[in-house]
Amino acid sequence: MIFLTKRQFLEPLARLRTDQVVVTTMGTVRPWAQFSNHPLDFASADSAMGHAADFALGIALAQPQRQVICLNGDGSMLMTLGSLVTIVNTGARNLILFVVQNDAYEITGNQPIPGARSVDFSGLARSAGFPRVSAFDDAQAYERALPEILRTPGPVFVNARVDPGDEGPLSRRPEESAPYLRCSLAESVRGLRRALSL
């Protein structure tokens, strides 16, 4: 089956993004850097795996005037499914949670996630109480719907089916393609804090 490429998923989002915080993790970290070089980009790939969604929620609660977008991996989402209920319970109207589903732990070698090809992330989000849930495996349908998704009060859940890739672990070294990938996690946190205070 053919799904969205990462480019088809990320490029329209980067084009429409304004001043939102974007938290990336795992297989989207490097590809996002191809389309965005913004002080409010945050790479969460080498922090505690599975916690990008709750980190994004914390930012959304601390910055209620600013929209927060989380590009979470499917394997990461499985590790902290309880955060779906927590997000709904907080009523964070400024949070959009994307689960980028490629059915694999991409950065550790593309091992299949539990429930690969059968887990229903949209169904899990609905069961958790998300009022707005969308799912896409077609690039044109996704691109048409994205402007409205970004305008819709949250919490919003979007499941994007993408083709598997071959991204490796983030090194935080000078050879990484974008500044937000080169600095340490601690430096990234300080930089995000500064950007949020402006």
Backbone as a printed PyTorch tensor [residue, N CA C, xyz], in Angstrom:
tensor([[[  0.8430,  -1.1920,   0.0000],
         [  0.0000,   0.0000,   0.0000],
         [  0.8820,   1.2480,   0.0000]],

        [[  0.4770,   2.2730,  -0.7080],
         [  1.2410,   3.5100,  -0.8120],
         [  0.6580,   4.5480,   0.1480]],

        [[  1.5270,   5.1340,   0.9630],
         [  1.1240,   6.1670,   1.9050],
         [  1.8120,   7.4850,   1.5430]],

        [[  1.6510,   8.4900,   2.3930],
         [  2.3410,   9.7580,   2.1840],
         [  3.8470,   9.5590,   2.3300]],

        [[  4.6090,  10.2980,   1.5380],
         [  6.0280,  10.3940,   1.8210],
         [  6.2080,  11.4010,   2.9520]],

        [[  7.3660,  11.3910,   3.5750],
         [  7.6100,  12.3870,   4.6200],
         [  7.5640,  13.8000,   4.0360]],

        [[  8.0540,  13.9610,   2.8310],
         [  7.9880,  15.2790,   2.1870],
         [  6.5310,  15.7100,   2.0180]],

        [[  5.6770,  14.8200,   1.5490],
         [  4.2610,  15.1640,   1.3580],
         [  3.5810,  15.4940,   2.6820]],

        [[  4.0540,  14.9090,   3.7520],
         [  3.5010,  15.1930,   5.0670],
         [  4.0420,  16.5030,   5.6360]],

        [[  5.3470,  16.7080,   5.5730],
         [  5.9760,  17.8150,   6.2810],
         [  5.9770,  19.1380,   5.5150]],

        [[  6.1470,  19.0880,   4.2070],
         [  6.2800,  20.3290,   3.4430],
         [  5.0320,  21.2190,   3.5470]],

        [[  3.8150,  20.6920,   3.3760],
         [  2.6390,  21.5650,   3.5240],
         [  2.5120,  22.1370,   4.9310]],

        [[  2.8670,  21.3480,   5.9220],
         [  2.7960,  21.8260,   7.3000],
         [  3.7940,  22.9530,   7.5290]],

        [[  5.0110,  22.7930,   7.0520],
         [  6.0210,  23.8450,   7.1980],
         [  5.6080,  25.1110,   6.4610]],

        [[  4.9620,  24.9610,   5.3260],
         [  4.5330,  26.1130,   4.5390],
         [  3.4530,  26.9200,   5.2710]],

        [[  2.5690,  26.2400,   5.9950],
         [  1.4680,  26.9070,   6.6890],
         [  1.8230,  27.3340,   8.1050]],

        [[  2.9050,  26.8140,   8.6260],
         [  3.2960,  27.1010,  10.0020],
         [  3.6660,  28.5820,  10.1400]],

        [[  3.2310,  29.1950,  11.2390],
         [  3.5700,  30.5950,  11.5020],
         [  4.4370,  30.6590,  12.7640]],

        [[  3.8190,  30.9180,  13.9280],
         [  4.6050,  31.0380,  15.1560],
         [  4.3260,  29.9100,  16.1360]],

        [[  3.8660,  28.7650,  15.6370],
         [  3.6160,  27.6320,  16.5100],
         [  4.9290,  26.9920,  16.9770]],

        [[  4.9140,  26.4610,  18.1790],
         [  5.9820,  25.5750,  18.6240],
         [  5.7810,  24.2490,  17.9060]],

        [[  6.8480,  23.6750,  17.3600],
         [  6.7620,  22.3670,  16.7240],
         [  7.7440,  21.4330,  17.4230]],

        [[  7.2100,  20.4330,  18.0870],
         [  8.0130,  19.4200,  18.7790],
         [  8.1000,  18.2070,  17.8650]],

        [[  9.3190,  17.8690,  17.4530],
         [  9.5090,  16.7100,  16.5790],
         [ 10.1730,  15.5870,  17.3630]],

        [[  9.9530,  14.3790,  16.9270],
         [ 10.6180,  13.2460,  17.5600],
         [ 10.8620,  12.1450,  16.5400]],

        [[ 11.8220,  11.3320,  16.8360],
         [ 12.1720,  10.1250,  16.0880],
         [ 12.2930,  10.3810,  14.5860]],

        [[ 11.5340,   9.7010,  13.7620],
         [ 11.7360,   9.7330,  12.3140],
         [ 11.4250,  11.0440,  11.6330]],

        [[ 10.8250,  12.0190,  12.3490],
         [ 10.5320,  13.3170,  11.7200],
         [ 11.5650,  14.3840,  12.0390]],

        [[ 12.4920,  14.1110,  12.9500],
         [ 13.4080,  15.1460,  13.4190],
         [ 14.2540,  15.7140,  12.2820]],

        [[ 14.9820,  14.8740,  11.5650],
         [ 15.8250,  15.3810,  10.4700],
         [ 14.9920,  15.8480,   9.2760]],

        [[ 13.9840,  15.0960,   8.8500],
         [ 13.1870,  15.5800,   7.7140],
         [ 12.5460,  16.9490,   7.9630]],

        [[ 12.0840,  17.2170,   9.1840],
         [ 11.4880,  18.5300,   9.4750],
         [ 12.5080,  19.6410,   9.2370]],

        [[ 13.7660,  19.3730,   9.5570],
         [ 14.8170,  20.3830,   9.3870],
         [ 15.0480,  20.7400,   7.9260]],

        [[ 14.5990,  19.9200,   6.9980],
         [ 14.7140,  20.2450,   5.5810],
         [ 13.7560,  21.3690,   5.1830]],

        [[ 12.7100,  21.5700,   5.9860],
         [ 11.6700,  22.5310,   5.6340],
         [ 11.5480,  23.6880,   6.6200]],

        [[ 12.1680,  23.5790,   7.7790],
         [ 11.9980,  24.6070,   8.7990],
         [ 13.3090,  24.8560,   9.5360]],

        [[ 13.5850,  26.1270,   9.7780],
         [ 14.7090,  26.5450,  10.6100],
         [ 14.1990,  27.6760,  11.4920]],

        [[ 13.3940,  27.3200,  12.4600],
         [ 12.6550,  28.2840,  13.2710],
         [ 13.0880,  28.1440,  14.7310]],

        [[ 13.1970,  29.2400,  15.4680],
         [ 13.6040,  29.1300,  16.8710],
         [ 12.6150,  28.3710,  17.7450]],

        [[ 11.4040,  28.1640,  17.2540],
         [ 10.4120,  27.4090,  18.0330],
         [ 10.3080,  25.9530,  17.5940]],

        [[ 11.3170,  25.4510,  16.8670],
         [ 11.4270,  24.0170,  16.5820],
         [ 12.1660,  23.3600,  17.7430]],

        [[ 11.6790,  22.2040,  18.1680],
         [ 12.3420,  21.4950,  19.2730],
         [ 12.4550,  20.0190,  18.9350]],

        [[ 13.6880,  19.5240,  18.9060],
         [ 13.9390,  18.1040,  18.6210],
         [ 13.9140,  17.3270,  19.9290]],

        [[ 12.9560,  16.4160,  20.0560],
         [ 12.7910,  15.6390,  21.2790],
         [ 13.2130,  14.1880,  21.0920]],

        [[ 14.0100,  13.9140,  20.0600],
         [ 14.3060,  12.5230,  19.6920],
         [ 15.2180,  11.8100,  20.6630]],

        [[ 16.0850,  12.5230,  21.3600],
         [ 17.0350,  11.8350,  22.2270],
         [ 16.7380,  12.0460,  23.7060]],

        [[ 15.5510,  12.5440,  24.0000],
         [ 15.1060,  12.5990,  25.3820],
         [ 14.3810,  11.2910,  25.6690]],

        [[ 13.6540,  11.2110,  26.7440],
         [ 12.9720,   9.9660,  27.0990],
         [ 11.9830,   9.5960,  26.0040]],

        [[ 12.1970,   8.4470,  25.3730],
         [ 11.3460,   8.0570,  24.2470],
         [  9.9040,   7.9100,  24.7120]],

        [[  9.0120,   8.4230,  23.9050],
         [  7.5980,   8.3280,  24.2160],
         [  7.0310,   9.5650,  24.8720]],

        [[  7.8770,  10.5290,  25.2080],
         [  7.3890,  11.6680,  25.9860],
         [  7.2880,  12.9680,  25.1980]],

        [[  7.3300,  12.9060,  23.8810],
         [  7.1540,  14.1270,  23.0950],
         [  5.7590,  14.7020,  23.2810]],

        [[  4.7380,  13.8380,  23.3250],
         [  3.3620,  14.3310,  23.4530],
         [  3.1290,  15.0190,  24.7870]],

        [[  3.6360,  14.4340,  25.8840],
         [  3.4020,  15.1010,  27.1640],
         [  4.2920,  16.3310,  27.3280]],

        [[  5.4600,  16.3390,  26.6930],
         [  6.2810,  17.5500,  26.6770],
         [  5.5490,  18.6650,  25.9360]],

        [[  4.9910,  18.3350,  24.7720],
         [  4.2230,  19.3260,  23.9970],
         [  3.0160,  19.8170,  24.7890]],

        [[  2.3730,  18.9120,  25.4990],
         [  1.2380,  19.3130,  26.3320],
         [  1.6840,  20.3090,  27.3940]],

        [[  2.8200,  20.0630,  28.0340],
         [  3.3220,  20.9880,  29.0450],
         [  3.5470,  22.3780,  28.4750]],

        [[  4.1110,  22.4410,  27.2640],
         [  4.3120,  23.7500,  26.6180],
         [  2.9660,  24.4030,  26.3370]],

        [[  2.0160,  23.6110,  25.8290],
         [  0.6950,  24.1610,  25.5110],
         [  0.0080,  24.7280,  26.7480]],

        [[  0.1420,  24.0590,  27.8830],
         [ -0.4910,  24.5430,  29.1090],
         [  0.2210,  25.7840,  29.6420]],

        [[  1.5470,  25.8290,  29.4750],
         [  2.3090,  26.9780,  29.9620],
         [  2.1820,  28.1900,  29.0460]],

        [[  1.8370,  27.9410,  27.7710],
         [  1.7470,  29.0100,  26.7640],
         [  0.3730,  28.9450,  26.0790]],

        [[ -0.7010,  29.1690,  26.8100],
         [ -2.0350,  28.9690,  26.2310],
         [ -2.3500,  29.8740,  25.0500]],

        [[ -1.5870,  30.9520,  24.8820],
         [ -1.8140,  31.8780,  23.7660],
         [ -1.1350,  31.4080,  22.4840]],

        [[ -0.3700,  30.3320,  22.5410],
         [  0.4290,  29.8920,  21.3970],
         [  0.0640,  28.4550,  21.0210]],

        [[ -0.1340,  28.2010,  19.7370],
         [ -0.4330,  26.8430,  19.2850],
         [  0.8300,  25.9770,  19.3340]],

        [[  0.6470,  24.7360,  19.7450],
         [  1.7460,  23.7760,  19.8380],
         [  1.4020,  22.5810,  18.9580]],

        [[  2.3450,  22.1840,  18.1220],
         [  2.1790,  21.0440,  17.2250],
         [  3.1960,  19.9890,  17.6220]],

        [[  2.7370,  18.7850,  17.8490],
         [  3.6270,  17.6750,  18.1830],
         [  3.6120,  16.6720,  17.0360]],

        [[  4.7910,  16.3730,  16.4950],
         [  4.9290,  15.3540,  15.4560],
         [  5.4860,  14.1060,  16.1250]],

        [[  4.5920,  13.2970,  16.6390],
         [  4.9620,  12.1280,  17.4390],
         [  5.0580,  10.8870,  16.5650]],

        [[  5.9300,   9.9750,  16.9350],
         [  6.0220,   8.7060,  16.2300],
         [  5.0010,   7.7100,  16.7440]],

        [[  4.6970,   6.6990,  15.9320],
         [  3.7210,   5.7030,  16.3580],
         [  4.2620,   4.8320,  17.4950]],

        [[  5.5340,   4.4450,  17.4120],
         [  6.1240,   3.6800,  18.5020],
         [  6.1820,   4.4750,  19.7860]],

        [[  6.5090,   5.7530,  19.6680],
         [  6.5290,   6.6320,  20.8350],
         [  5.1360,   6.7750,  21.4380]],

        [[  4.1220,   6.9050,  20.5900],
         [  2.7580,   7.0460,  21.0790],
         [  2.3230,   5.8070,  21.8520]],

        [[  2.7030,   4.6270,  21.3570],
         [  2.3380,   3.3910,  22.0510],
         [  2.9290,   3.3240,  23.4470]],

        [[  4.0830,   3.9610,  23.6430],
         [  4.7450,   3.8960,  24.9530],
         [  4.0360,   4.7220,  26.0170]],

        [[  3.2380,   5.7070,  25.5990],
         [  2.5800,   6.5910,  26.5740],
         [  1.1340,   6.8590,  26.1620]],

        [[  0.3800,   5.8000,  25.9350],
         [ -1.0130,   5.9790,  25.5030],
         [ -1.8420,   6.7530,  26.5270]],

        [[ -1.4630,   6.6720,  27.7800],
         [ -2.1980,   7.4150,  28.8010],
         [ -2.1770,   8.9120,  28.5830]],

        [[ -1.1740,   9.4080,  27.8630],
         [ -1.1190,  10.8520,  27.6140],
         [ -2.2780,  11.3140,  26.7400]],

        [[ -2.8770,  10.4190,  25.9500],
         [ -4.0530,  10.8030,  25.1610],
         [ -5.1830,  11.2510,  26.0850]],

        [[ -5.4240,  10.4860,  27.1290],
         [ -6.4800,  10.8270,  28.0850],
         [ -6.1120,  12.1020,  28.8390]],

        [[ -4.8460,  12.2280,  29.2130],
         [ -4.3950,  13.4210,  29.9390],
         [ -4.5800,  14.6730,  29.1000]],

        [[ -4.2250,  14.5920,  27.8220],
         [ -4.3850,  15.7500,  26.9340],
         [ -5.8440,  16.1830,  26.8750]],

        [[ -6.7360,  15.2260,  26.6930],
         [ -8.1640,  15.5480,  26.6300],
         [ -8.6330,  16.1340,  27.9510]],

        [[ -8.1830,  15.5350,  29.0490],
         [ -8.6180,  15.9770,  30.3710],
         [ -8.2210,  17.4230,  30.6540]],

        [[ -7.0810,  17.8540,  30.1080],
         [ -6.6520,  19.2440,  30.3250],
         [ -7.4410,  20.2280,  29.4710]],

        [[ -8.0300,  19.7370,  28.3820],
         [ -8.7620,  20.6220,  27.4840],
         [ -7.8670,  21.5960,  26.7450]],

        [[ -6.6400,  21.1840,  26.4480],
         [ -5.6680,  22.0740,  25.7970],
         [ -6.1420,  22.4420,  24.3980]],

        [[ -6.7100,  23.6170,  24.2530],
         [ -7.3050,  24.0430,  22.9810],
         [ -6.2550,  24.4640,  21.9650]],

        [[ -5.0070,  24.5450,  22.3890],
         [ -3.9300,  25.0190,  21.5070],
         [ -2.9580,  23.8970,  21.1280]],

        [[ -3.3730,  22.6410,  21.2540],
         [ -2.4870,  21.5100,  20.9610],
         [ -3.0180,  20.6730,  19.8050]],

        [[ -2.1310,  20.4280,  18.8380],
         [ -2.4150,  19.4940,  17.7450],
         [ -1.3960,  18.3630,  17.8460]],

        [[ -1.8870,  17.1550,  18.0190],
         [ -1.0280,  15.9800,  18.1360],
         [ -1.1240,  15.1570,  16.8580]],

        [[ -0.0240,  15.1250,  16.1180],
         [  0.0860,  14.2540,  14.9560],
         [  0.7650,  12.9630,  15.3890]],

        [[  0.2040,  11.8360,  15.0080],
         [  0.9240,  10.5730,  15.1370],
         [  1.3250,  10.1570,  13.7280]],

        [[  2.6400,  10.1140,  13.5180],
         [  3.1990,   9.7880,  12.2100],
         [  3.4200,   8.2790,  12.1820]],

        [[  2.5390,   7.5900,  11.4940],
         [  2.5110,   6.1240,  11.5630],
         [  3.2230,   5.5080,  10.3590]],

        [[  4.3530,   4.8690,  10.6500],
         [  5.0290,   4.0770,   9.6190],
         [  5.1720,   2.6180,  10.0370]],

        [[  4.5470,   2.2720,  11.1810],
         [  4.5200,   0.8990,  11.7020],
         [  5.8960,   0.3630,  12.0560]],

        [[  6.8510,   1.2620,  12.3630],
         [  8.2120,   0.7920,  12.6460],
         [  8.9170,   1.7280,  13.6200]],

        [[  9.8480,   1.1450,  14.3770],
         [ 10.7940,   1.9360,  15.1650],
         [ 11.9300,   2.3090,  14.2220]],

        [[ 11.7270,   3.3910,  13.4850],
         [ 12.6020,   3.7060,  12.3610],
         [ 14.0450,   3.9600,  12.7710]],

        [[ 14.2740,   4.7640,  13.8150],
         [ 15.6490,   5.1840,  14.0900],
         [ 16.4820,   4.0990,  14.7650]],

        [[ 15.8720,   2.9980,  15.1550],
         [ 16.6590,   1.8910,  15.7140],
         [ 16.7390,   0.7040,  14.7610]],

        [[ 16.3020,   0.8810,  13.5080],
         [ 16.4660,  -0.1860,  12.5320],
         [ 15.1950,  -0.6950,  11.8980]],

        [[ 14.0790,   0.0320,  12.0610],
         [ 12.8030,  -0.3320,  11.4240],
         [ 12.2140,  -1.6430,  11.9170]],

        [[ 12.4230,  -1.9390,  13.2040],
         [ 11.7100,  -3.0800,  13.7770],
         [ 10.2220,  -2.7430,  13.8330]],

        [[  9.3350,  -3.7090,  13.5780],
         [  7.9020,  -3.3970,  13.6070],
         [  7.4340,  -3.0220,  15.0150]],

        [[  6.5640,  -2.0250,  15.0780],
         [  5.9570,  -1.6770,  16.3620],
         [  4.9500,  -2.7660,  16.7410]],

        [[  4.6090,  -2.9100,  18.0220],
         [  3.5250,  -3.8180,  18.3860],
         [  2.2370,  -3.3880,  17.6820]],

        [[  1.5480,  -4.3500,  17.1220],
         [  0.3000,  -4.0390,  16.4330],
         [  0.4820,  -3.4050,  15.0790]],

        [[  1.6880,  -3.5200,  14.5110],
         [  1.9360,  -2.9330,  13.1930],
         [  0.8660,  -3.3900,  12.2070]],

        [[  0.3390,  -2.4300,  11.4400],
         [ -0.6910,  -2.6340,  10.4230],
         [ -2.0680,  -2.9930,  11.0020]],

        [[ -2.2000,  -3.0310,  12.3420],
         [ -3.5250,  -3.3190,  12.8870],
         [ -3.9750,  -2.3140,  13.9430]],

        [[ -3.0470,  -1.6610,  14.6370],
         [ -3.4490,  -0.7070,  15.6710],
         [ -4.1660,   0.4840,  15.0280]],

        [[ -5.2350,   0.9140,  15.6600],
         [ -6.0660,   2.0120,  15.1570],
         [ -5.8390,   3.2340,  16.0380]],

        [[ -4.8680,   4.0520,  15.6690],
         [ -4.5470,   5.2240,  16.4900],
         [ -5.7040,   6.2110,  16.5500]],

        [[ -6.4140,   6.3780,  15.4480],
         [ -7.5730,   7.2810,  15.4670],
         [ -8.6340,   6.7710,  16.4260]],

        [[ -8.8570,   5.4590,  16.4290],
         [ -9.8130,   4.8660,  17.3560],
         [ -9.3900,   5.0600,  18.8040]],

        [[ -8.0880,   4.9250,  19.0680],
         [ -7.5880,   5.1640,  20.4240],
         [ -7.8300,   6.6150,  20.8410]],

        [[ -7.5910,   7.5500,  19.9200],
         [ -7.8050,   8.9640,  20.2340],
         [ -9.2790,   9.2510,  20.5070]],

        [[-10.1490,   8.6820,  19.6850],
         [-11.5920,   8.8830,  19.9140],
         [-12.0080,   8.3040,  21.2670]],

        [[-11.4980,   7.1250,  21.5790],
         [-11.8370,   6.4950,  22.8590],
         [-11.3350,   7.3170,  24.0360]],

        [[-10.2100,   8.0000,  23.8460],
         [ -9.6700,   8.8550,  24.9030],
         [-10.4700,  10.1430,  25.0540]],

        [[-11.3060,  10.4580,  24.0570],
         [-12.1680,  11.6310,  24.1460],
         [-11.7580,  12.8100,  23.2950]],

        [[-10.7990,  12.6290,  22.3860],
         [-10.4410,  13.7430,  21.5060],
         [-11.6730,  14.1730,  20.7170]],

        [[-12.0120,  15.4610,  20.7510],
         [-13.2120,  15.9160,  20.0410],
         [-13.0230,  16.0110,  18.5270]],

        [[-11.7600,  16.1330,  18.0890],
         [-11.4750,  16.2730,  16.6610],
         [-10.3590,  15.3030,  16.2830]],

        [[-10.7100,  14.3350,  15.4300],
         [ -9.7690,  13.2820,  15.0280],
         [ -9.8170,  13.1580,  13.5100]],

        [[ -8.6410,  13.1400,  12.8830],
         [ -8.5430,  12.9510,  11.4390],
         [ -7.4920,  11.8980,  11.1500]],

        [[ -7.6360,  11.2400,  10.0110],
         [ -6.6430,  10.2540,   9.5730],
         [ -6.4380,  10.4130,   8.0770]],

        [[ -5.1640,  10.3020,   7.6640],
         [ -4.8260,  10.4930,   6.2560],
         [ -3.8050,   9.4690,   5.8000]],

        [[ -4.0520,   8.9240,   4.6080],
         [ -3.0290,   8.1310,   3.9310],
         [ -2.8540,   8.6050,   2.4950]],

        [[ -3.5290,   9.6970,   2.1540],
         [ -3.4860,  10.2610,   0.8140],
         [ -2.9730,  11.6950,   0.8920]],

        [[ -1.9590,  12.0170,   0.1010],
         [ -1.3050,  13.3220,   0.1860],
         [ -2.2390,  14.4730,  -0.1710]],

        [[ -3.0490,  14.3220,  -1.2080],
         [ -3.9210,  15.4200,  -1.6300],
         [ -5.0060,  15.7000,  -0.6070]],

        [[ -5.5980,  14.6430,  -0.0580],
         [ -6.6270,  14.8280,   0.9660],
         [ -6.0410,  15.5120,   2.1980]],

        [[ -4.8480,  15.1010,   2.5860],
         [ -4.1740,  15.7020,   3.7350],
         [ -3.8990,  17.1890,   3.4930]],

        [[ -3.3460,  17.5190,   2.3310],
         [ -2.9970,  18.9090,   2.0560],
         [ -4.2360,  19.7960,   1.9960]],

        [[ -5.3340,  19.2560,   1.4610],
         [ -6.5850,  20.0380,   1.4240],
         [ -7.1240,  20.2930,   2.8250]],

        [[ -7.0000,  19.3220,   3.7030],
         [ -7.5840,  19.4300,   5.0420],
         [ -6.7180,  20.2110,   6.0150]],

        [[ -5.4210,  20.3180,   5.7450],
         [ -4.4930,  20.8730,   6.7270],
         [ -4.8140,  22.3000,   7.1650]],

        [[ -5.1580,  23.2280,   6.2760],
         [ -5.4690,  24.5870,   6.7670],
         [ -6.5780,  24.6030,   7.8140]],

        [[ -7.6230,  23.8110,   7.5940],
         [ -8.7150,  23.7670,   8.5660],
         [ -8.2650,  23.1200,   9.8720]],

        [[ -7.4390,  22.0820,   9.7810],
         [ -6.9130,  21.4430,  10.9910],
         [ -6.1570,  22.4540,  11.8390]],

        [[ -5.3570,  23.2830,  11.2010],
         [ -4.5590,  24.2660,  11.9340],
         [ -5.4100,  25.3920,  12.5200]],

        [[ -6.6060,  25.5980,  11.9850],
         [ -7.5040,  26.6370,  12.5190],
         [ -8.4320,  26.1090,  13.6120]],

        [[ -8.5420,  24.7980,  13.7310],
         [ -9.5300,  24.1960,  14.6210],
         [ -9.0480,  24.2140,  16.0700]],

        [[ -9.9010,  24.6610,  17.0140],
         [ -9.5070,  24.6000,  18.4220],
         [ -9.2410,  23.1570,  18.8490]],

        [[ -8.2470,  22.9840,  19.6660],
         [ -7.8550,  21.6470,  20.1090],
         [ -8.5820,  21.2220,  21.3760]],

        [[ -8.1800,  20.0800,  21.8860],
         [ -7.1100,  19.2600,  21.3520],
         [ -7.5250,  18.5460,  20.0600]],

        [[ -6.5960,  18.5080,  19.1210],
         [ -6.8130,  17.8940,  17.8110],
         [ -5.8490,  16.7250,  17.6650]],

        [[ -6.3390,  15.6280,  17.1070],
         [ -5.5090,  14.4460,  16.8630],
         [ -5.5260,  14.1470,  15.3720]],

        [[ -4.3440,  13.9400,  14.7990],
         [ -4.2240,  13.6090,  13.3830],
         [ -3.3090,  12.4000,  13.2390]],

        [[ -3.8220,  11.3700,  12.5900],
         [ -3.0140,  10.1830,  12.2770],
         [ -2.6020,  10.2660,  10.8080]],

        [[ -1.3020,  10.3720,  10.5620],
         [ -0.7740,  10.4390,   9.1950],
         [ -0.0050,   9.1630,   8.9000]],

        [[ -0.4680,   8.4070,   7.9040],
         [  0.2250,   7.1880,   7.4910],
         [  1.3100,   7.5720,   6.4900]],

        [[  2.5490,   7.2750,   6.8340],
         [  3.6700,   7.6230,   5.9660],
         [  4.4850,   6.3780,   5.6290]],

        [[  5.1980,   6.4700,   4.5270],
         [  6.0840,   5.3770,   4.1380],
         [  7.2490,   5.2820,   5.1180]],

        [[  7.7220,   4.0620,   5.4040],
         [  8.9020,   3.9280,   6.2740],
         [ 10.1180,   4.5950,   5.6510]],

        [[ 11.0010,   5.0850,   6.5000],
         [ 12.2370,   5.6990,   6.0420],
         [ 13.4420,   4.9780,   6.6240]],

        [[ 14.5680,   5.6690,   6.6450],
         [ 15.7820,   5.0480,   7.1740],
         [ 16.5890,   6.0380,   8.0140]],

        [[ 15.8800,   6.8940,   8.7650],
         [ 16.5680,   7.8380,   9.6370],
         [ 17.2580,   7.0850,  10.7740]],

        [[ 18.4690,   7.5210,  11.0980],
         [ 19.1810,   6.9630,  12.2440],
         [ 19.0500,   7.8710,  13.4490]],

        [[ 19.6390,   7.4690,  14.5790],
         [ 19.5510,   8.2940,  15.7940],
         [ 20.1720,   9.6710,  15.5970]],

        [[ 19.6580,  10.6400,  16.3180],
         [ 20.1730,  12.0000,  16.2860],
         [ 21.5110,  12.0460,  17.0160]],

        [[ 22.5130,  12.6960,  16.4080],
         [ 23.8470,  12.7250,  17.0150],
         [ 24.1280,  13.9960,  17.8000]],

        [[ 23.4290,  15.1000,  17.4830],
         [ 23.6950,  16.4180,  18.0850],
         [ 25.1270,  16.8660,  17.8010]],

        [[ 25.6380,  16.5310,  16.6540],
         [ 27.0100,  16.8850,  16.2840],
         [ 26.9970,  17.9300,  15.1650]],

        [[ 28.1420,  18.5730,  14.9130],
         [ 28.1910,  19.6450,  13.9070],
         [ 27.7580,  19.2090,  12.5120]],

        [[ 27.8670,  17.9290,  12.1940],
         [ 27.4940,  17.4860,  10.8490],
         [ 25.9800,  17.3620,  10.6400]],

        [[ 25.1870,  17.5140,  11.6950],
         [ 23.7410,  17.5040,  11.5170],
         [ 23.3310,  18.6820,  10.6300]],

        [[ 22.2460,  18.5180,   9.8940],
         [ 21.8990,  19.4550,   8.8270],
         [ 21.3890,  20.8100,   9.3000]],

        [[ 20.8460,  20.8980,  10.4880],
         [ 20.2070,  22.1460,  10.9230],
         [ 20.6640,  22.5090,  12.3280]],

        [[ 20.6950,  23.8120,  12.6530],
         [ 21.1560,  24.2350,  13.9830],
         [ 20.3990,  23.5680,  15.1310]],

        [[ 19.0940,  23.3620,  14.9750],
         [ 18.3500,  22.7980,  16.1010],
         [ 18.6730,  21.3230,  16.3390]],

        [[ 19.4040,  20.7150,  15.4240],
         [ 19.8230,  19.3240,  15.5860],
         [ 21.2380,  19.2000,  16.1400]],

        [[ 21.9740,  20.3050,  16.1930],
         [ 23.3900,  20.2350,  16.5560],
         [ 23.6500,  20.4850,  18.0300]],

        [[ 22.8320,  21.3040,  18.6600],
         [ 23.1110,  21.6550,  20.0540],
         [ 22.6120,  20.5600,  20.9910]],

        [[ 23.1340,  20.5650,  22.2060],
         [ 22.7330,  19.5550,  23.1900],
         [ 21.2660,  19.7280,  23.5630]],

        [[ 20.7180,  18.7110,  24.1770],
         [ 19.3240,  18.7870,  24.6160],
         [ 19.1340,  19.9330,  25.6050]],

        [[ 20.0740,  20.0890,  26.5300],
         [ 19.9740,  21.1840,  27.5090],
         [ 20.0090,  22.5400,  26.8170]],

        [[ 20.8910,  22.6900,  25.8250],
         [ 20.9460,  23.9470,  25.0730],
         [ 19.6620,  24.1750,  24.2930]],

        [[ 19.0950,  23.0970,  23.7560],
         [ 17.8280,  23.2130,  23.0350],
         [ 16.7240,  23.7250,  23.9460]],

        [[ 16.6660,  23.1980,  25.1470],
         [ 15.6440,  23.6300,  26.1110],
         [ 15.8230,  25.1060,  26.4460]],

        [[ 17.0660,  25.5160,  26.6780],
         [ 17.3170,  26.9370,  26.9780],
         [ 16.9370,  27.8230,  25.7920]],

        [[ 17.2590,  27.3700,  24.5800],
         [ 16.9060,  28.1390,  23.4010],
         [ 15.4100,  28.2730,  23.2170]],

        [[ 14.6850,  27.1760,  23.4590],
         [ 13.2200,  27.2210,  23.3390],
         [ 12.6420,  28.1570,  24.3950]],

        [[ 13.1670,  28.0880,  25.5950],
         [ 12.6860,  28.9810,  26.6610],
         [ 12.8850,  30.4410,  26.2640]],

        [[ 14.0480,  30.7490,  25.7110],
         [ 14.3050,  32.1360,  25.2710],
         [ 13.3240,  32.5530,  24.1760]],

        [[ 13.1300,  31.6650,  23.1950],
         [ 12.2250,  31.9860,  22.0850],
         [ 10.8000,  32.1870,  22.5670]],

        [[ 10.3790,  31.4280,  23.5580],
         [  9.0170,  31.5540,  24.0740],
         [  8.8310,  32.8210,  24.8910]],

        [[  9.9150,  33.3730,  25.3830],
         [  9.7950,  34.5840,  26.2170],
         [  9.7620,  35.8660,  25.3830]],

        [[ 10.0320,  35.7510,  24.0740],
         [ 10.0630,  36.9470,  23.2260],
         [  8.6630,  37.4310,  22.8790]]])
